[in-house]
Amino acid sequence: MSGRSRVEIPAGLEARRALGAPWGAWLDRLPGLVEGLQEDWELTIEGAPRHGYCSLVLPVGTAEAEPAMLKVAFPDEESEHEALGLTTWAGNGAVRLLRADPRRRALLLERLDADASLAAVPDLDACEVVAGLYARLHVPAPGRLRPLTSYVDRWAADLAALPARGPLPRRLVEQATSLARDLVADPASDGTLIHADLHFDNVLRGRREPWLAIDPKPVSGDPHFEPAPMLWNRWDEVVAGDGVRPAVRRRFHTLVDAARLDEDRARDWAIVRMVLNASWTVRDAQRSGAALTAVDQEWVTTCIAIAKAVQD
């Protein structure tokens, strides 16, 4: 696909219509949004579209013949400040932002190698790369970013409201709730710009640097919030190894040691994040009135296993 032809929405992204009317309305607008951005920014589409969970990404050429990627995201809370985060980093450890239109949730980004991520690198080596990126990305947060504690305070209340008789171990829910409240009360839990979703697939090979982070969910938070996604991604390798607990702990300690994080604080955040992830899956099933699917149950089991594995 090249030129100013109308973009076709990938089937995987089109399937998001099932999530409700806001998604359907955005997907209906999306081809027109892309056409408008092509016209306004003088872009030429140079390849097939890709997509994440909530964004369309297209390889494009600019009027200056610079290879770039056009990203148009669903207008939700997570995408609201992506441009602000990337502007703050200015290419230091992250993909460089060339242009942005926050109203249309559109970003023009330097082109990285979308087929070369840390997913192809041995997991502990990849953990060391990510730990090195932490040191560069964790800078003072811009004032406009939402504080992490504002989210966690709400999430802790939801955890506390879970029924005592449920699929999640009550002791673990109570532990995560208590830890979350303690972390919310700690001033150190806000103030640092964090990526919040840094994992193997969100680090791509670049031209100006070997590895650069993409797709941030920027908040003003705590660097110790970051490691959890590196524990649950590439889970098939964890279960195929010498045991879940040692495999999870190797990743966790590699990240903590290489990034010089406080082990106890990183562990507390990992427990909170994993129990929250499991609780959201349970709540979604409860709201729909359906039992947990096999996939849901597997994810809940994974979350519980990680929360237990990082503890002594």
N, C-alpha and C positions, 0 to 999 in steps of 0.2 A: 504494500500500500504506500503511495507517495502522493505529494501534492495536496490540494485542498479538498480531497474527496471526503464524503461524510463518514465519520468513524462508526464502526460496528462495535457494539458493546460485547465483550467476551461473555460467554455463557455463565461462567462462574460468578461474575459480577451481576449479571442479569438475574441470577437466582436470588439475589438479596431482596427482590420484590416481595418475597414471602415474609419479610420482617415487618411489613406494614406500609401504610400509605405514604409516610415521608420518604421512604426509600423509592417507592414507585414514582413519586413526583420528581425526585432528583434524577432517577434513571431516565425519565422522559425528557428532562432538560439537558442531560449530559451531552448528547451529540451537538446540540446548539451551543452549549458552553465551549466545547472544543473548537467549533468553527469560529466562534467569536474571538477566541484566544489566538487561533491561527492568524486571523485577519489583523487583530490589534498588535500582536507581537511579531508579525511577519515570520511565521514559522512554517516549515515544510515537514510533513510527516514522512519519516524515513524507514518505518518498519511496523511490524504487527503490534497491536496493543497488548499490554500486560495489565495485571491488576493485583492489588492486595485485597484485604478483607473489605476495605471501604474506600478504595481509590482506583482510578484509572491512570495508567502510566503509559506514555507514548514516546518513542525515540523521535526526536525532531532535529531539524537543522535550523539555524537562525539566519538572519539576513547577513550576518558576518561570517557565515559558513562554519559556525562553531557547533560541534556535536553536543546535544543537550537532551534532557528528558523533561517532558511536560507531565506534571502530576496534577490531577484534579480530584479532590477528596470530598467525600460526603460531609455536609456541614454539621458536624457534631462537636461536642465539647473537646474531644481529643485532638481534633485537627485545627482547632481555633488558633492556637499559638505556635504551630509548627514553624511558620515563617519567622516568628520572633526568636525562637530557639536557634534556628539556623543562622539568622543574622548575627546573633550574639556570638556564636562560635566562629563565624567568618571563615569557614573551611578548615579550622584547626581541629582535626580529628573527625570531622564530619563532612558530608557532601557539601559542596559550595552552592549557595543560593545565588542565582543570577538575576532573578526577577520574581516578584510576587504580586498577586491580587487577592488580598484576604477576603474581599466580598465574594469572589467567585471560588474561594478556596483553591486557588491555582498557584502552582509553584513551577518556575523554570529552573532546572537544576543542572549542574555539570553532569555529563554522562560518565557513569561508571560501568564496569563489566557486570551486567546483571546475571551472567551465567557463572560468575566466580565469587562465591561467598565463603564465609568461614564454615559453612556446612560440609565442605569437602576437606577441611583441615582436621587432623586428629583432635579430639575434644579438649584435651588438656593444653595442647599448644594453642588452640583457639581461645581457651580461657585466659592464657597469658596475654594474647593480643588484646582481648577485651579489657583486661585489667589495665593495660597500658593506655587504652582509650579513655577509661574512667578518669585518669589523672589529667587529661586534656579537656574533657567535656565538663568536668565538675568545677564550674566557675561561679562567681556570685550571680544569683538569679536576677533578671530584670524585674522591676517592681510590678509590672503588669501581670506577671504569671500568677495563677492560682496557687495557694499553698497546699502542699500535700496533706497537711493535717486537716484541712477543711473536708477533704474526701474521707480520710481515715476516721474522723470523728463520726461521720454519718454511717460508714461501714461498720464500725464497732457497735453502734446502736442496733444495726440489723442483725449482727452476730448474736448479741445478747437476747434478741427477741426470738431466736430459733427455738422450736419446741424441744423439750428435754428428750423426748422419744423421737429420734430421727436417725437418718443413716450416717450422721457424723458422730464420732466419739465425743461424748459430752465433755470429758476432761480436756480434750484438745481444743474444743470450742471455747471453753472457759479460759484456758491458758491464752489463746489468741486474743480473746476479748480483753483480758487484763493487760497483755502486752501492748495491744493497740492503744488503749487508754493511757498507759504510761508514756508511750511514744508521742502521742498527741500533746501531752502536757509538757514535753521536753522542747525547749526552744531550738535545739539543734536539729529537730526534724524538719525545719523549713530553712530557706535562705540560699540553698545551692541549686543551680540549674542542673537538673538530671534528665536523662533521656527517657527513663521509665519503661522502655521496651527493648532493651539492648540484648540481642541474642544472635546466634550464629547466622541466621538468614538476613539479619539487618546490618551486616558488615560486608561490604563489597570491595573487590579489588579496584583500585583507582589507577589513573595515569600519573598523577603527581605524587601519590603516596601509595604504598602497598595496600593498606586497608583503611576504609573510611566508613563511618556509621551513617545509616540512612533511617528514615521513617521514625523520627522521635515523637514521643508523646510528652512534650516538655511541661514540667511543673517545678515549682520552687519547693525543693524537698531535701532529702537526706541521702548522701552517696550510698549509704548502707542499704537503701531500698533497692538498689540496682541488681544484685546478683541473681535473684530468684528465676528470671526467665532462662538463664543459662543452665539451670538445673532441670527444668521440665522439658526443654526442647531436646531433640534427638534422643527421645526416651527409649526408642527401640534398641539403641546401643547400650543403654543402661541395663535393661532387663536381659540383654543377651550376654552380659559379661559375668563377672565372678560374684555377683550379688548386688542388689539395689543399694543397700546401705553403704558399702565401700565405694561404689561408683559415684554416688551422689556426694559423699564426703570428699572424694578426691577433687571433684570439680569445685566444690565449695571452698575447700582449703587452698586450692590453686588460685582462685579469684581473690580470696581474702589476703593471702600472703603476698601475691604479686602486686596487689593494689594497696597494700598496707592499711587495710580496713580493720576496724575493731571487730574481732571475731564474735563476741557476745552480741553486739548490736546488729551485725549482719545476720546472725542466727535468729534474733528476735524478729526482724523484718521478714525473713524467709518464712518463718512459722506463720506470721500474720498473713502474708500474701497467699500462701498455699491454702490455709483454712478459708480465707475469703473466696478464693477461686472455687473451692469445693462447695461453699455455701451458695454462691451464685447459681451454680448448676442445679443444686437441690431446689432453690427458690423458683427458678424458671420452670422446673417440672411441676412444682406445687401450684404455681399460678395457672398453668395450662390444665391442671387436673389429671395429668398423666404420670405414670410411673417412670422412673429413670430408665432410659434406654441402655442397651449394652455399652454403647459408646460413652454415655454419660457416666455410667457406673465405673467404667475403666478410668475415666478422667478423675473422678472423685477418689478412687483408689490410689492413683498416681499422686494426687495432691497430699493425701494423708501419708503416703509412704515417704515423700520428701520432707514433710513437716517433722516426721519422726526421725528420719535419717540424719538431719542436721543437728539433732540433740545427742548429748552424750548418753 
